[in-house]
Amino acid sequence: EDWKLHVEIDGSHHMNVEHWWADMSRQNELWIAGERVLRFPAWLVRERPREVLAQIRAALIAAGWVSGL
């Protein structure tokens, strides 16, 4: 909450048009409110977690978070 960052992991059911629109609508509302939304497919989280973590870290830093690492 402090960094106004949301991370969503999408599985195959997110390709269903109703789920897809629900996701888009929720994301639009967050963007309108000035929040950041990162979305990743589940396979990427499993297969290339470093890429996912790099983007999450970059978004946190852009929001003002300072890493101790």
TIMILUM-801823 format. One record per atom (N, C-alpha, C): x negated, y, z negated; residue in three letters. Coordinates in steps of 0.1 Angstrom, whole numbers, padded with zeros to 4 digits, always signed. Layout:
N
XYZALA;...
END
This chain:
69
-0008-0012+0000GLU;+0000+0000+0000GLU;-0009+0013+0000GLU;-0019+0012-0008ASP;-0028+0024-0009ASP;-0033+0029+0005ASP;-0036+0019+0014TRP;-0042+0023+0027TRP;-0031+0023+0038TRP;-0019+0020+0035LYS;-0008+0021+0045LYS;-0011+0011+0056LYS;-0016-0001+0053LEU;-0019-0010+0063LEU;-0011-0023+0061LEU;-0005-0028+0072HIS;+0003-0040+0073HIS;-0004-0049+0083HIS;-0005-0062+0079VAL;-0011-0072+0088VAL;+0000-0083+0090VAL;+0003-0086+0102GLU;+0013-0096+0105GLU;+0006-0107+0114GLU;+0009-0119+0110ILE;+0004-0131+0118ILE;+0016-0137+0125ILE;+0015-0137+0138ASP;+0026-0142+0146ASP;+0024-0157+0150ASP;+0034-0165+0147GLY;+0034-0179+0152GLY;+0042-0179+0165GLY;+0044-0191+0170SER;+0051-0193+0183SER;+0066-0188+0183SER;+0072-0189+0171HIS;+0086-0184+0171HIS;+0088-0169+0174HIS;+0077-0162+0173HIS;+0078-0148+0176HIS;+0079-0145+0190HIS;+0078-0155+0199MET;+0081-0153+0213MET;+0096-0154+0217MET;+0104-0159+0207ASN;+0118-0158+0209ASN;+0122-0144+0210ASN;+0131-0140+0220VAL;+0134-0126+0222VAL;+0140-0119+0210VAL;+0148-0126+0202GLU;+0154-0120+0190GLU;+0143-0117+0179GLU;+0134-0127+0177HIS;+0123-0125+0167HIS;+0114-0114+0172HIS;+0111-0114+0185TRP;+0102-0105+0191TRP;+0107-0090+0189TRP;+0120-0088+0192TRP;+0126-0075+0190TRP;+0126-0071+0175TRP;+0129-0081+0167ALA;+0129-0077+0152ALA;+0115-0073+0148ALA;+0105-0080+0153ASP;+0091-0076+0150ASP;+0088-0062+0156ASP;+0092-0059+0168MET;+0090-0046+0174MET;+0097-0035+0166MET;+0109-0037+0163SER;+0117-0027+0156SER;+0111-0024+0142SER;+0107-0035+0135ARG;+0100-0033+0122ARG;+0087-0025+0123ARG;+0079-0029+0134GLN;+0067-0022+0136GLN;+0069-0007+0140GLN;+0079-0004+0148ASN;+0082+0009+0152ASN;+0086+0018+0139ASN;+0094+0012+0130GLU;+0097+0019+0118GLU;+0085+0022+0110GLU;+0076+0013+0109LEU;+0063+0015+0101LEU;+0055+0026+0108LEU;+0054+0026+0121TRP;+0046+0036+0128TRP;+0052+0050+0126TRP;+0065+0050+0127ILE;+0072+0063+0125ILE;+0069+0069+0111ILE;+0068+0060+0101ALA;+0065+0064+0088ALA;+0050+0067+0085ALA;+0042+0065+0096GLY;+0028+0069+0095GLY;+0019+0057+0090GLY;+0024+0045+0090GLU;+0017+0034+0085GLU;+0010+0026+0097GLU;+0000+0019+0094ARG;-0008+0011+0104ARG;-0003-0003+0104ARG;-0002-0009+0116VAL;+0002-0023+0117VAL;-0008-0030+0126VAL;-0014-0041+0121LEU;-0022-0049+0129LEU;-0015-0063+0130LEU;-0015-0068+0142ARG;-0008-0081+0145ARG;-0018-0090+0151ARG;-0017-0103+0147PHE;-0026-0113+0152PHE;-0018-0126+0154PHE;-0021-0133+0165PRO;-0015-0146+0167PRO;-0022-0156+0157PRO;-0014-0166+0153ALA;-0019-0175+0143ALA;-0031-0183+0148ALA;-0032-0186+0161TRP;-0043-0193+0166TRP;-0056-0185+0165TRP;-0056-0172+0166LEU;-0068-0163+0164LEU;-0072-0164+0150LEU;-0063-0163+0141VAL;-0067-0164+0126VAL;-0074-0177+0123VAL;-0069-0188+0129ARG;-0076-0201+0127ARG;-0089-0202+0135ARG;-0089-0198+0147GLU;-0100-0200+0156GLU;-0112-0190+0156GLU;-0108-0177+0153ARG;-0118-0166+0153ARG;-0115-0157+0141ARG;-0116-0162+0129PRO;-0113-0154+0117PRO;-0122-0142+0116PRO;-0134-0143+0120ARG;-0143-0131+0119ARG;-0138-0119+0127ARG;-0133-0122+0139GLU;-0128-0111+0147GLU;-0116-0104+0140GLU;-0107-0112+0134VAL;-0096-0107+0127VAL;-0100-0099+0115VAL;-0110-0104+0107LEU;-0115-0097+0096LEU;-0122-0084+0100LEU;-0129-0084+0111ALA;-0136-0072+0116ALA;-0125-0061+0119ALA;-0114-0065+0125GLN;-0104-0054+0128GLN;-0097-0050+0116GLN;-0094-0058+0106ILE;-0088-0054+0094ILE;-0097-0045+0086ILE;-0110-0048+0086ARG;-0120-0040+0079ARG;-0121-0026+0086ARG;-0121-0026+0099ALA;-0122-0013+0106ALA;-0109-0005+0104ALA;-0098-0011+0103ALA;-0085-0003+0100ALA;-0086+0003+0086ALA;-0090-0005+0076LEU;-0091+0000+0063LEU;-0101+0011+0062LEU;-0112+0010+0068ILE;-0122+0021+0068ILE;-0116+0034+0075ILE;-0109+0032+0086ALA;-0103+0043+0092ALA;-0092+0050+0083ALA;-0087+0042+0074ALA;-0077+0047+0065ALA;-0083+0054+0052ALA;-0096+0053+0051GLY;-0103+0059+0040GLY;-0109+0050+0030GLY;-0107+0037+0032TRP;-0113+0027+0023TRP;-0128+0027+0024TRP;-0135+0026+0013VAL;-0150+0025+0014VAL;-0154+0011+0008VAL;-0160+0004+0017SER;-0165-0010+0013SER;-0177-0009+0004SER;-0177-0018-0005GLY;-0189-0019-0014GLY;-0199-0029-0008GLY;-0196-0034+0004LEU;-0204-0044+0011LEU;-0214-0038+0020LEU;
END
